[in-house]
Amino acid sequence: MSDTYSAVWSKPLPDHLVGDGIGQMKLVHNIQEGIFIKKKLYSIIDSNNQEIIKSSGINPNYLNYQSLKILLKGESIETTGRKI
């Protein structure tokens, strides 16, 4: 799961499928680790050790990788007094 018009694969695509040409996929991040809760709610750590959080309806500044790990277990978290 990810965003609209995107995909995450566990293995690299063949070189001829990645690029700027028509019908090719664009490589945006080389993901080292990721947590995907549902569509538009996920966190990744890329090859530059940068944490990227996408969270539709929730300010991503209130979340971090560890909080999404808690959500993945089915537990609740609180952010600025709001339980999610």
A tleap script that builds the chain and sets N, CA, C and O, in Angstrom:
source leaprc.protein.ff14SB
mol = sequence {
  NMET SER ASP THR TYR SER ALA VAL TRP SER
  LYS PRO LEU PRO ASP HIE LEU VAL GLY ASP
  GLY ILE GLY GLN MET LYS LEU VAL HIE ASN
  ILE GLN GLU GLY ILE PHE ILE LYS LYS LYS
  LEU TYR SER ILE ILE ASP SER ASN ASN GLN
  GLU ILE ILE LYS SER SER GLY ILE ASN PRO
  ASN TYR LEU ASN TYR GLN SER LEU LYS ILE
  LEU LEU LYS GLY GLU SER ILE GLU THR THR
  GLY ARG LYS CILE
}
set mol.1.N position { 0.832 -1.183 0.000 }
set mol.1.CA position { 0.000 0.000 0.000 }
set mol.1.C position { 0.874 1.242 0.000 }
set mol.1.O position { 1.956 1.257 0.587 }
set mol.2.N position { 0.401 2.261 -0.651 }
set mol.2.CA position { 1.131 3.515 -0.675 }
set mol.2.C position { 0.167 4.616 -1.096 }
set mol.2.O position { -0.977 4.635 -0.641 }
set mol.3.N position { 0.595 5.515 -1.937 }
set mol.3.CA position { -0.269 6.576 -2.423 }
set mol.3.C position { -0.818 6.226 -3.804 }
set mol.3.O position { -0.442 5.218 -4.402 }
set mol.4.N position { -1.703 7.067 -4.287 }
set mol.4.CA position { -2.247 6.898 -5.629 }
set mol.4.C position { -1.104 6.938 -6.645 }
set mol.4.O position { -0.189 7.754 -6.531 }
set mol.5.N position { -1.165 6.074 -7.614 }
set mol.5.CA position { -0.177 6.000 -8.686 }
set mol.5.C position { 1.237 5.706 -8.184 }
set mol.5.O position { 2.215 6.208 -8.739 }
set mol.6.N position { 1.336 4.913 -7.161 }
set mol.6.CA position { 2.650 4.505 -6.688 }
set mol.6.C position { 2.584 3.064 -6.215 }
set mol.6.O position { 1.508 2.512 -5.984 }
set mol.7.N position { 3.752 2.475 -6.078 }
set mol.7.CA position { 3.832 1.084 -5.635 }
set mol.7.C position { 5.152 0.874 -4.901 }
set mol.7.O position { 6.123 1.604 -5.101 }
set mol.8.N position { 5.155 -0.129 -4.061 }
set mol.8.CA position { 6.363 -0.498 -3.330 }
set mol.8.C position { 6.635 -1.967 -3.623 }
set mol.8.O position { 5.760 -2.815 -3.450 }
set mol.9.N position { 7.852 -2.261 -4.067 }
set mol.9.CA position { 8.250 -3.638 -4.350 }
set mol.9.C position { 9.336 -4.070 -3.382 }
set mol.9.O position { 10.131 -3.254 -2.915 }
set mol.10.N position { 9.361 -5.353 -3.089 }
set mol.10.CA position { 10.378 -5.874 -2.174 }
set mol.10.C position { 11.718 -6.103 -2.874 }
set mol.10.O position { 12.746 -6.266 -2.218 }
set mol.11.N position { 11.701 -6.115 -4.196 }
set mol.11.CA position { 12.936 -6.285 -4.976 }
set mol.11.C position { 12.998 -5.213 -6.054 }
set mol.11.O position { 11.957 -4.728 -6.497 }
set mol.12.N position { 14.187 -4.838 -6.480 }
set mol.12.CA position { 14.312 -3.820 -7.531 }
set mol.12.C position { 13.690 -4.298 -8.847 }
set mol.12.O position { 13.719 -5.484 -9.176 }
set mol.13.N position { 13.133 -3.346 -9.582 }
set mol.13.CA position { 12.616 -3.644 -10.916 }
set mol.13.C position { 13.779 -3.740 -11.901 }
set mol.13.O position { 14.837 -3.159 -11.659 }
set mol.14.N position { 13.602 -4.459 -12.999 }
set mol.14.CA position { 14.637 -4.475 -14.031 }
set mol.14.C position { 14.892 -3.054 -14.559 }
set mol.14.O position { 13.969 -2.243 -14.636 }
set mol.15.N position { 16.120 -2.767 -14.913 }
set mol.15.CA position { 16.518 -1.418 -15.345 }
set mol.15.C position { 15.642 -0.857 -16.458 }
set mol.15.O position { 15.367 0.343 -16.468 }
set mol.16.N position { 15.200 -1.683 -17.385 }
set mol.16.CA position { 14.426 -1.167 -18.523 }
set mol.16.C position { 13.022 -0.684 -18.114 }
set mol.16.O position { 12.345 -0.026 -18.904 }
set mol.17.N position { 12.588 -1.004 -16.901 }
set mol.17.CA position { 11.270 -0.561 -16.431 }
set mol.17.C position { 11.317 0.733 -15.620 }
set mol.17.O position { 10.276 1.294 -15.280 }
set mol.18.N position { 12.530 1.208 -15.310 }
set mol.18.CA position { 12.687 2.394 -14.465 }
set mol.18.C position { 13.353 3.503 -15.265 }
set mol.18.O position { 14.386 3.289 -15.900 }
set mol.19.N position { 12.761 4.681 -15.231 }
set mol.19.CA position { 13.343 5.821 -15.938 }
set mol.19.C position { 12.325 6.909 -16.175 }
set mol.19.O position { 11.270 6.927 -15.541 }
set mol.20.N position { 12.641 7.837 -17.104 }
set mol.20.CA position { 11.760 8.967 -17.400 }
set mol.20.C position { 10.940 8.760 -18.664 }
set mol.20.O position { 10.177 9.642 -19.056 }
set mol.21.N position { 11.086 7.615 -19.299 }
set mol.21.CA position { 10.391 7.353 -20.558 }
set mol.21.C position { 8.919 7.001 -20.349 }
set mol.21.O position { 8.484 6.700 -19.238 }
set mol.22.N position { 8.173 7.047 -21.444 }
set mol.22.CA position { 6.757 6.688 -21.404 }
set mol.22.C position { 6.625 5.221 -21.006 }
set mol.22.O position { 7.284 4.349 -21.572 }
set mol.23.N position { 5.779 4.968 -20.039 }
set mol.23.CA position { 5.550 3.606 -19.578 }
set mol.23.C position { 6.541 3.119 -18.531 }
set mol.23.O position { 6.401 2.009 -18.018 }
set mol.24.N position { 7.538 3.932 -18.209 }
set mol.24.CA position { 8.515 3.547 -17.196 }
set mol.24.C position { 8.099 4.063 -15.820 }
set mol.24.O position { 7.371 5.048 -15.703 }
set mol.25.N position { 8.568 3.390 -14.805 }
set mol.25.CA position { 8.313 3.795 -13.422 }
set mol.25.C position { 9.429 4.735 -12.971 }
set mol.25.O position { 10.580 4.585 -13.381 }
set mol.26.N position { 9.084 5.696 -12.133 }
set mol.26.CA position { 10.062 6.625 -11.577 }
set mol.26.C position { 10.435 6.139 -10.181 }
set mol.26.O position { 9.558 5.915 -9.347 }
set mol.27.N position { 11.713 5.977 -9.926 }
set mol.27.CA position { 12.187 5.593 -8.598 }
set mol.27.C position { 12.271 6.851 -7.741 }
set mol.27.O position { 13.074 7.743 -8.014 }
set mol.28.N position { 11.440 6.918 -6.705 }
set mol.28.CA position { 11.396 8.089 -5.834 }
set mol.28.C position { 12.230 7.849 -4.580 }
set mol.28.O position { 12.989 8.723 -4.161 }
set mol.29.N position { 12.092 6.668 -3.981 }
set mol.29.CA position { 12.838 6.335 -2.777 }
set mol.29.C position { 13.330 4.899 -2.851 }
set mol.29.O position { 12.637 4.015 -3.357 }
set mol.30.N position { 14.517 4.682 -2.348 }
set mol.30.CA position { 15.024 3.336 -2.130 }
set mol.30.C position { 14.767 3.046 -0.656 }
set mol.30.O position { 15.486 3.538 0.213 }
set mol.31.N position { 13.746 2.252 -0.381 }
set mol.31.CA position { 13.274 2.046 0.992 }
set mol.31.C position { 14.092 0.966 1.692 }
set mol.31.O position { 14.281 -0.132 1.170 }
set mol.32.N position { 14.572 1.306 2.882 }
set mol.32.CA position { 15.291 0.341 3.707 }
set mol.32.C position { 14.335 -0.381 4.654 }
set mol.32.O position { 14.501 -1.565 4.945 }
set mol.33.N position { 13.322 0.365 5.131 }
set mol.33.CA position { 12.368 -0.178 6.088 }
set mol.33.C position { 11.068 0.601 5.932 }
set mol.33.O position { 11.095 1.793 5.627 }
set mol.34.N position { 9.940 -0.055 6.137 }
set mol.34.CA position { 8.672 0.643 6.012 }
set mol.34.C position { 7.559 -0.006 6.821 }
set mol.34.O position { 7.570 -1.210 7.079 }
set mol.35.N position { 6.601 0.822 7.212 }
set mol.35.CA position { 5.405 0.361 7.900 }
set mol.35.C position { 4.218 0.913 7.117 }
set mol.35.O position { 4.083 2.124 6.941 }
set mol.36.N position { 3.368 0.017 6.654 }
set mol.36.CA position { 2.225 0.405 5.852 }
set mol.36.C position { 0.958 -0.029 6.577 }
set mol.36.O position { 0.628 -1.215 6.600 }
set mol.37.N position { 0.245 0.930 7.172 }
set mol.37.CA position { -0.955 0.649 7.954 }
set mol.37.C position { -2.153 0.489 7.028 }
set mol.37.O position { -2.869 -0.509 7.096 }
set mol.38.N position { -2.365 1.462 6.175 }
set mol.38.CA position { -3.439 1.442 5.192 }
set mol.38.C position { -3.103 2.474 4.122 }
set mol.38.O position { -2.092 3.170 4.219 }
set mol.39.N position { -3.946 2.570 3.112 }
set mol.39.CA position { -3.713 3.531 2.044 }
set mol.39.C position { -3.544 4.929 2.640 }
set mol.39.O position { -4.384 5.389 3.414 }
set mol.40.N position { -2.465 5.591 2.275 }
set mol.40.CA position { -2.122 6.945 2.710 }
set mol.40.C position { -1.861 7.080 4.207 }
set mol.40.O position { -2.021 8.159 4.777 }
set mol.41.N position { -1.458 5.981 4.839 }
set mol.41.CA position { -0.987 6.031 6.231 }
set mol.41.C position { 0.190 5.071 6.351 }
set mol.41.O position { 0.026 3.876 6.593 }
set mol.42.N position { 1.379 5.634 6.175 }
set mol.42.CA position { 2.578 4.807 6.223 }
set mol.42.C position { 3.804 5.642 6.567 }
set mol.42.O position { 3.785 6.871 6.501 }
set mol.43.N position { 4.861 4.941 6.934 }
set mol.43.CA position { 6.145 5.567 7.216 }
set mol.43.C position { 7.234 4.716 6.586 }
set mol.43.O position { 7.198 3.487 6.648 }
set mol.44.N position { 8.195 5.383 5.984 }
set mol.44.CA position { 9.344 4.671 5.420 }
set mol.44.C position { 10.629 5.317 5.912 }
set mol.44.O position { 10.656 6.494 6.270 }
set mol.45.N position { 11.679 4.531 5.921 }
set mol.45.CA position { 13.030 5.027 6.136 }
set mol.45.C position { 13.790 4.683 4.866 }
set mol.45.O position { 13.922 3.513 4.506 }
set mol.46.N position { 14.288 5.715 4.190 }
set mol.46.CA position { 14.937 5.484 2.907 }
set mol.46.C position { 16.434 5.209 3.067 }
set mol.46.O position { 16.960 5.176 4.180 }
set mol.47.N position { 17.100 5.013 1.942 }
set mol.47.CA position { 18.522 4.653 1.958 }
set mol.47.C position { 19.409 5.772 2.502 }
set mol.47.O position { 20.572 5.532 2.826 }
set mol.48.N position { 18.872 6.999 2.608 }
set mol.48.CA position { 19.609 8.112 3.208 }
set mol.48.C position { 19.272 8.271 4.685 }
set mol.48.O position { 19.625 9.273 5.308 }
set mol.49.N position { 18.582 7.266 5.245 }
set mol.49.CA position { 18.151 7.257 6.645 }
set mol.49.C position { 17.157 8.376 6.949 }
set mol.49.O position { 17.035 8.807 8.096 }
set mol.50.N position { 16.447 8.846 5.918 }
set mol.50.CA position { 15.431 9.880 6.074 }
set mol.50.C position { 14.087 9.214 6.354 }
set mol.50.O position { 13.688 8.285 5.653 }
set mol.51.N position { 13.397 9.694 7.380 }
set mol.51.CA position { 12.072 9.180 7.715 }
set mol.51.C position { 11.027 9.998 6.967 }
set mol.51.O position { 11.032 11.228 7.027 }
set mol.52.N position { 10.137 9.314 6.265 }
set mol.52.CA position { 9.077 9.958 5.500 }
set mol.52.C position { 7.752 9.378 5.978 }
set mol.52.O position { 7.549 8.164 5.956 }
set mol.53.N position { 6.854 10.258 6.411 }
set mol.53.CA position { 5.550 9.823 6.907 }
set mol.53.C position { 4.456 10.431 6.044 }
set mol.53.O position { 4.461 11.632 5.774 }
set mol.54.N position { 3.529 9.603 5.619 }
set mol.54.CA position { 2.334 10.049 4.906 }
set mol.54.C position { 1.144 9.652 5.759 }
set mol.54.O position { 1.029 8.507 6.195 }
set mol.55.N position { 0.253 10.621 5.993 }
set mol.55.CA position { -0.877 10.348 6.880 }
set mol.55.C position { -2.056 11.242 6.505 }
set mol.55.O position { -2.180 12.358 7.009 }
set mol.56.N position { -2.898 10.761 5.642 }
set mol.56.CA position { -4.071 11.510 5.217 }
set mol.56.C position { -5.019 11.693 6.407 }
set mol.56.O position { -5.418 10.720 7.047 }
set mol.57.N position { -5.374 12.949 6.696 }
set mol.57.CA position { -6.300 13.244 7.776 }
set mol.57.C position { -5.655 13.455 9.134 }
set mol.57.O position { -6.322 13.881 10.077 }
set mol.58.N position { -4.363 13.161 9.246 }
set mol.58.CA position { -3.631 13.346 10.505 }
set mol.58.C position { -2.356 14.114 10.178 }
set mol.58.O position { -1.639 13.758 9.243 }
set mol.59.N position { -2.078 15.137 10.922 }
set mol.59.CA position { -0.860 15.902 10.694 }
set mol.59.C position { 0.345 14.991 10.920 }
set mol.59.O position { 0.532 14.497 12.031 }
set mol.60.N position { 1.176 14.753 9.881 }
set mol.60.CA position { 2.319 13.845 10.038 }
set mol.60.C position { 3.347 14.329 11.058 }
set mol.60.O position { 4.186 13.545 11.502 }
set mol.61.N position { 3.297 15.607 11.438 }
set mol.61.CA position { 4.217 16.116 12.448 }
set mol.61.C position { 3.930 15.532 13.828 }
set mol.61.O position { 4.774 15.607 14.722 }
set mol.62.N position { 2.734 14.945 14.008 }
set mol.62.CA position { 2.364 14.334 15.280 }
set mol.62.C position { 2.708 12.850 15.320 }
set mol.62.O position { 2.483 12.195 16.337 }
set mol.63.N position { 3.243 12.317 14.246 }
set mol.63.CA position { 3.548 10.892 14.154 }
set mol.63.C position { 5.038 10.681 13.947 }
set mol.63.O position { 5.755 11.583 13.516 }
set mol.64.N position { 5.489 9.479 14.260 }
set mol.64.CA position { 6.848 9.073 13.928 }
set mol.64.C position { 6.838 7.572 13.640 }
set mol.64.O position { 5.804 6.915 13.759 }
set mol.65.N position { 7.971 7.052 13.271 }
set mol.65.CA position { 8.061 5.651 12.894 }
set mol.65.C position { 7.590 4.740 14.026 }
set mol.65.O position { 6.885 3.758 13.791 }
set mol.66.N position { 7.986 5.072 15.250 }
set mol.66.CA position { 7.611 4.246 16.399 }
set mol.66.C position { 6.105 4.269 16.649 }
set mol.66.O position { 5.523 3.245 17.007 }
set mol.67.N position { 5.473 5.424 16.465 }
set mol.67.CA position { 4.024 5.494 16.682 }
set mol.67.C position { 3.282 4.651 15.647 }
set mol.67.O position { 2.250 4.059 15.961 }
set mol.68.N position { 3.789 4.590 14.433 }
set mol.68.CA position { 3.143 3.737 13.428 }
set mol.68.C position { 3.366 2.255 13.733 }
set mol.68.O position { 2.521 1.424 13.399 }
set mol.69.N position { 4.490 1.916 14.362 }
set mol.69.CA position { 4.697 0.531 14.793 }
set mol.69.C position { 3.633 0.125 15.813 }
set mol.69.O position { 3.144 -1.004 15.790 }
set mol.70.N position { 3.279 1.049 16.705 }
set mol.70.CA position { 2.240 0.789 17.704 }
set mol.70.C position { 0.892 0.583 17.014 }
set mol.70.O position { 0.155 -0.346 17.344 }
set mol.71.N position { 0.574 1.449 16.060 }
set mol.71.CA position { -0.678 1.305 15.313 }
set mol.71.C position { -0.731 -0.019 14.560 }
set mol.71.O position { -1.787 -0.646 14.474 }
set mol.72.N position { 0.391 -0.441 14.020 }
set mol.72.CA position { 0.454 -1.695 13.278 }
set mol.72.C position { 0.075 -2.883 14.153 }
set mol.72.O position { -0.475 -3.869 13.662 }
set mol.73.N position { 0.368 -2.791 15.445 }
set mol.73.CA position { 0.013 -3.852 16.399 }
set mol.73.C position { -1.473 -3.823 16.761 }
set mol.73.O position { -1.960 -4.712 17.461 }
set mol.74.N position { -2.201 -2.793 16.283 }
set mol.74.CA position { -3.616 -2.671 16.606 }
set mol.74.C position { -3.881 -1.879 17.865 }
set mol.74.O position { -5.018 -1.807 18.333 }
set mol.75.N position { -2.829 -1.278 18.422 }
set mol.75.CA position { -2.969 -0.482 19.635 }
set mol.75.C position { -3.251 0.973 19.266 }
set mol.75.O position { -3.028 1.389 18.129 }
set mol.76.N position { -3.739 1.735 20.229 }
set mol.76.CA position { -4.026 3.158 20.018 }
set mol.76.C position { -2.843 4.003 20.460 }
set mol.76.O position { -2.027 3.588 21.284 }
set mol.77.N position { -2.774 5.183 19.897 }
set mol.77.CA position { -1.791 6.173 20.331 }
set mol.77.C position { -2.526 7.489 20.551 }
set mol.77.O position { -3.635 7.676 20.051 }
set mol.78.N position { -1.915 8.389 21.289 }
set mol.78.CA position { -2.481 9.718 21.480 }
set mol.78.C position { -1.506 10.746 20.949 }
set mol.78.O position { -0.301 10.657 21.184 }
set mol.79.N position { -2.037 11.726 20.230 }
set mol.79.CA position { -1.239 12.826 19.732 }
set mol.79.C position { -1.932 14.112 20.111 }
set mol.79.O position { -3.081 14.334 19.728 }
set mol.80.N position { -1.267 14.947 20.843 }
set mol.80.CA position { -1.800 16.226 21.326 }
set mol.80.C position { -3.236 16.080 21.830 }
set mol.80.O position { -4.114 16.870 21.483 }
set mol.81.N position { -3.457 15.052 22.658 }
set mol.81.CA position { -4.756 14.854 23.256 }
set mol.81.C position { -5.779 14.168 22.374 }
set mol.81.O position { -6.899 13.918 22.819 }
set mol.82.N position { -5.430 13.858 21.145 }
set mol.82.CA position { -6.360 13.218 20.221 }
set mol.82.C position { -5.978 11.755 20.050 }
set mol.82.O position { -4.868 11.450 19.614 }
set mol.83.N position { -6.874 10.865 20.383 }
set mol.83.CA position { -6.611 9.437 20.267 }
set mol.83.C position { -6.889 8.991 18.842 }
set mol.83.O position { -7.934 9.306 18.274 }
set mol.84.N position { -5.942 8.253 18.268 }
set mol.84.CA position { -6.143 7.740 16.908 }
set mol.84.C position { -6.012 6.236 16.889 }
set mol.84.O position { -6.149 5.618 15.834 }
savepdb mol mol.pdb
quit
